[in-house]
Structures are given as C-alpha cells and as structure tokens.
Amino acid sequence: MPFLKNLHLTTEIIYRSLSRTLAREGSLVNREAYLETDGSRRPLFVKYCLGNKPTGLSFSRYQIRETNHGFTLIEMIGVLAVIAILVALLLPKVFEIIAESKANSLVAAVRTYETAIVDYYADIGSILPLDVGGTPVVEQGGDSANPLSLPARLTLDKSDPLNTETNSWVKFNGPYLVKFSTNSPPGLGSAVQMKTRTPNPYGTATNASNGTYDFNNDGNSDIPTNAYLAFLRITDVGLKDFERVDNILDRGIGATPTERQLRGRVKYNTGSNVMRIYLMHK
C-alpha cells in the first residue's frame, strides 16, 4: 500500500540520520574504537547495544566519554520535515474515519427509530402521535420539546400523567424509544425533527422538500395518496456527509448526483443543507 511504503521510507530516513549522527559524533564511545576480530568495523557502542561486549578487552580502553555534540540544525529540520509529512499523510485518514463513524451512527439511529414506529403502530394502529383525547393527529413540527410530537409520544412512559387512558391511549404501551432530542442529532447535523404529514399525491415528481419518496428509481413518488408519512428532517448537513449516508441507505439508486439527492429514502437540499430521511408510511 502507498501509505505503508511511505511510512517504511520515513522510518528508514530517521534511522539512517540517527546512525550517521551517532557514528560521526561519537556520542557514546570513543569513535576510534573498533572490533577487528570479525572484520565488522562497527563502532563499539553498536556492539554494546547488541549485547556483544568483546571478551578479553579492558573496559577502560573504551571509556564512555561525555560530549556536547548532538543533532545539527539541518538534521533537526529534516526530522521536523519528516514529522510534518507523516502528519499530512495521517490527518486526512483520521478525519475520514471520524466522518464515516458519524454517518454510521446516524444510520443506526434511523433503524432504531423505524423499529420504534413499527412497535407504536402495532399498538395504536397509526403512525401519528396521539392528542390529549387519544386520537391520532398530524403534527408537522416534529420537535421533541413539544409533548404532542411523534418523538415525544414514542419516548413517553405509559405511566406518565400525559396518558389520559382514553380512546387509543388504553392501547399505548410506551416508551417505544429510549431517547430522542431535537437539539442533539445522532452523528450529523445541528438539529433533527421527526415529522408526520400527508404526502403529495402518488406519482408526483420528487423534489428535495416535498412529501414524496421515490423507491423504484423512476423520479416519481411511491407513497400512496391516502397514507400518512413519517420522516426525519436534519439541518446543517454537508454534501459529503449526505453522500456517506446515501451510500449506505440508498446504494444503487440514482445515476447522477442530482438523482441521488432526490431519489430513494434519503433526500438532500443543496440550497439549505437539509437532509430528509424516510422512516415509514401507513
């Protein structure tokens, strides 16, 4: 791999630079002291470092002496340059790993939300949040701070006083979701809402902001006209982050960048940096 090759080359440069400096300056032992017995002519400090102190030789002959010599300015500049190269090689990889991790966190959260809505629907018979009287109603804000929103209902405990035990409340068996915070989106963006709405008519051309989702890659909505729709709206998402999420949830949908932004479960508005992710319709 190019990265490993560069790392090996950099390590070799540092090793040779240190070896030349130590050999030239004699920082550890008298630089005139060599072993002739094996023809190696390596400085004694190398032999000592390898644990091969010669036998029959007086240690006083090879006394370690102090020196004020060290790296030269040019060598220090070379080492710093090597460090800078390593940083330049590693940082993009680190940032990419972090970005991928955030995208995967969001995708994992989306699947958790889908499961919660399915369980809620199984009990209530609707994906819409219940009002005070226990009737499912459309709530388009999707802010978790609003007790009438879908995320607030999904995280509500059935023993909470907000459960009036009337109409569909008697079938409510929450919480269906452990946590949802509009101001703390999972992984990406600055805010997330879980919205409900009536969709645009079936077959409507999809765009970045309407209630349409194209699952068969023909550019038109596949949501039935009489259904209700639940989806996420996430703000302040960069294009690269959208592409990472789209590549996980919508791989193979859309032949061009524009098509990928409008088709499938994940839609993206390049003008407002808003990403919408389909959750469920019924």
Residue pairs with C-beta under 8 A, 6 or more apart in sequence:
3 89
3 93
6 85
6 89
7 86
7 89
10 82
10 85
10 86
13 78
13 82
14 79
14 82
17 75
17 78
17 79
21 27
21 70
21 71
21 72
21 75
22 28
22 43
22 45
23 31
23 43
24 31
25 31
25 67
25 69
25 70
26 43
26 65
26 67
26 69
27 67
27 69
27 70
28 43
28 45
28 48
28 64
29 43
29 44
29 45
29 48
29 62
29 63
29 64
29 65
30 44
30 62
30 63
30 65
31 43
33 43
33 44
33 61
33 62
34 40
34 41
34 42
34 43
34 44
35 41
35 42
35 44
35 47
35 54
37 54
44 54
44 62
47 53
47 54
71 79
99 240
99 241
99 244
100 244
101 187
102 187
102 188
102 241
103 187
103 188
103 241
103 244
103 245
103 248
104 187
104 248
105 186
105 187
105 188
106 185
106 186
106 187
106 188
106 234
106 245
107 245
107 248
107 249
108 186
109 186
109 187
110 232
110 249
110 277
110 279
112 177
113 154
113 177
113 180
113 194
113 232
113 279
114 279
114 280
116 154
116 176
116 177
117 127
117 150
117 154
117 176
117 230
117 279
117 280
118 280
119 176
120 127
120 153
120 154
120 174
120 176
121 127
121 280
121 282
123 171
123 172
123 173
124 130
124 136
124 168
124 171
124 172
125 136
125 168
125 171
126 136
126 168
126 228
126 282
127 136
127 150
127 196
127 228
127 230
127 280
127 281
127 282
128 136
128 137
128 138
128 139
128 150
128 196
128 228
129 136
129 137
129 139
129 148
129 149
129 150
129 152
129 153
129 196
130 136
130 137
130 153
130 167
130 168
130 169
130 172
131 137
131 148
132 162
132 164
133 164
133 166
133 167
134 164
134 166
134 167
134 168
134 169
134 170
135 167
135 168
136 168
137 148
138 196
138 197
138 198
138 228
139 146
139 148
139 149
139 150
139 195
139 196
140 195
140 196
140 197
141 149
141 193
141 195
142 149
142 150
142 151
142 182
142 193
142 194
142 195
142 196
142 233
143 149
143 151
143 182
143 193
144 151
144 152
144 155
144 180
144 181
144 182
144 194
145 152
145 182
146 152
147 156
147 162
149 193
149 194
150 194
150 195
150 196
150 230
151 177
151 180
151 182
151 193
151 194
152 180
153 174
154 174
154 175
154 176
154 177
154 180
154 194
155 174
155 175
155 176
155 177
155 178
155 179
155 180
156 162
156 163
156 172
156 174
156 175
157 174
157 175
158 172
158 173
158 174
158 175
163 169
163 172
180 194
182 191
182 192
182 193
183 191
185 191
185 192
185 234
186 192
188 234
188 237
188 241
188 245
188 275
189 234
189 235
189 236
189 237
189 275
190 235
190 236
191 234
191 235
191 236
192 232
192 233
192 234
192 235
193 232
193 233
194 230
194 231
194 232
194 279
195 230
195 231
195 232
195 233
196 228
196 229
196 230
197 211
197 228
197 229
198 211
198 227
198 228
198 229
199 211
199 212
199 213
199 221
199 223
199 224
199 225
199 227
199 228
199 229
199 281
200 210
200 211
200 212
200 221
200 223
201 221
201 225
202 221
202 222
202 223
202 224
202 225
203 220
203 221
204 210
204 212
204 220
204 221
205 212
205 219
205 220
205 221
206 212
206 213
206 214
206 219
206 220
206 221
206 262
206 263
206 267
207 262
208 261
208 262
208 267
208 268
208 269
208 270
208 271
208 274
208 276
209 269
209 274
209 276
211 221
211 223
211 229
212 220
212 221
212 223
213 221
213 222
213 223
213 229
213 231
213 264
213 265
213 267
213 278
213 281
214 220
214 221
214 222
214 262
214 263
214 264
215 222
215 264
215 265
216 222
217 253
217 254
217 259
217 263
217 264
219 259
219 262
219 263
223 229
223 281
224 281
227 281
227 282
228 281
228 282
229 278
229 280
229 281
230 279
230 280
230 281
231 276
231 277
231 278
231 279
232 275
232 276
232 277
232 279
233 274
233 275
233 276
234 274
234 275
234 276
234 277
235 272
235 273
235 274
236 273
237 268
237 273
237 274
237 275
238 273
239 268
239 270
239 273
241 275
242 261
242 266
242 268
242 275
243 260
245 266
245 275
245 277
246 260
246 261
246 264
246 266
246 268
249 264
249 265
249 266
249 277
250 260
250 263
250 264
250 265
250 266
253 259
253 260
253 263
253 264
254 260
254 261
254 262
254 263
254 264
261 267
261 268
261 269
261 270
265 277
265 278
266 275
266 276
266 277
266 278
267 275
267 276
267 277
268 274
268 275
268 276
269 275
269 276
